[in-house]
């Protein structure tokens, strides 16, 4: 997959050679991609989003004309993703007016296309892009002239708005033989389209302002003499022109601020991606040296693992922020024990690589509620908030302690009902008073040697604030330089379902143990290292393990071994993929639990995984506790 993506990049740059600076960046990219292909395919696949973001944003930045900007956007995305035909329409009263288009056959004219969408599609477009599986269906109708050089397949429709085009869509028509080329990167493409039209408005405003200024100067020269003669009507006209100029200047300032914000976003992400990539690629090259000692090799592997987690955190932060800002995040409330929730977090960070590297640091658990305190909120959102805050505390604390816990607070609560407050305290470097008002802003990072060492996007606390507000809660902190920081996350009183006598609990008292002696698991995994990892994770559970290396073998084993109690199914497999293998296994044993373990993390992939019959799915890289608790729900 990455090799094909690199070939697309090569073709784009060879056809559109630009500055020496870009040639230098491109040569550097080729070298790094070549090294990346020797690494884990999963990690390489996640980089496609970042590379698309980087390359297309370069095109947006260099475009100096509005129409040129849009055609460059369509051409660059289409060339990189092998999309033969892309079109930009203005939409008014469900009528389409084609503005510009790109056709991969450059020597041929863009095909005539009659394009109609069902009203329901327009409603869906209000919340984001729409993927249409077939070029002709009940919801869409396309008529294309007969000399089209490819068979149209699925269609990706992206909405946009601007000052000069109040409503419009960009349509990517995929080749049926190649399949869908865009939906797995829809969030990134949508961000790029948004950024492009922000700049499009800025360019158009600048053109209009320039023309207005020229008109104003000409009229001013022509009527200066009349003004001297006391022509009152001319004074009024000049006043109106100046007011119009002020309005346009204000619009331009708004467009520039928006453009600067997006430019800052792209610049920060581009820089932060390079930092862990340098570590991964550099130390991966050192490991290939046969002369290094085992202890050094182990050290380098740990560094690569840490860099990989940093890179994954950057990817997750960017995707999470994009989803929050586009309104795609929904809360799903569940009831759960506060003590169990915090204990699982404590165990998770006890095995964290960053914590293990800090020998002078102690991780503490301080739960000041009873063991039966039950709360109702979205556990996944709350967990993400706590992980972001705890991760910051570990990063900026070299010695002393990081303490996580919760308590009940009655002060300020309504009708005597308490609020539950989670807290994270540390003895780290602290936060300067001058930065207290900026901590929750995007890309805000403390200038310190530690932040330079570990990097980061500066989005973690921004995401935490946005998520806790979605849960009707609050987040705040107290801190002084050199004396650490204390972060507090509160949930409303309505989130507490059951309380009891407060009791100090420890992680050891609540630690869950799994014993599945007499049970059998079928692990379907073609990657040897992934199978070894799963085998080691399950070693302490006493479960029997059967291994299948591809989908066909998995179906045969499920048929021949009735003692199998659960299946861990990889999706990307040789011979037969995990989708088809799951369908056949469910035909053999309908009630057999199948848990998908996959690197496909996009919403469409998750829906497909469940539709073929998988009972659950776990995204790679696999979290040990998540795997065990998910399996326990079916085995206990």
Secondary structure as UniProt FT lines:
FT   HELIX           2..15
FT   HELIX           20..36
FT   TURN            37..38
FT   HELIX           41..62
FT   HELIX           66..81
FT   STRAND          85..92
FT   TURN            93..94
FT   STRAND          95..103
FT   TURN            106..107
FT   STRAND          113..117
FT   HELIX           119..125
FT   TURN            126..127
FT   STRAND          130..132
FT   STRAND          140..144
FT   TURN            146..147
FT   STRAND          152..160
FT   STRAND          168..175
FT   TURN            176..178
FT   HELIX           183..185
FT   HELIX           186..228
FT   TURN            229..230
FT   HELIX           232..287
FT   TURN            290..291
FT   HELIX           294..325
FT   TURN            326..327
FT   STRAND          334..337
FT   HELIX           338..350
FT   HELIX           353..356
FT   TURN            359..360
FT   STRAND          361..367
FT   TURN            371..372
FT   STRAND          374..377
FT   HELIX           379..395
FT   STRAND          400..409
FT   TURN            411..412
FT   HELIX           414..416
FT   STRAND          419..426
FT   HELIX           433..435
FT   TURN            436..440
FT   TURN            442..443
FT   HELIX           449..454
FT   HELIX           460..470
FT   TURN            471..472
FT   STRAND          474..479
FT   TURN            481..482
FT   STRAND          485..491
FT   HELIX           493..495
FT   STRAND          496..498
FT   HELIX           507..510
FT   TURN            517..518
FT   STRAND          520..524
FT   HELIX           528..538
FT   HELIX           539..541
FT   STRAND          544..548
FT   HELIX           551..560
FT   TURN            562..563
FT   STRAND          566..570
FT   HELIX           578..588
FT   TURN            590..591
FT   STRAND          593..598
FT   HELIX           603..611
FT   TURN            612..613
FT   STRAND          616..619
FT   HELIX           624..635
//
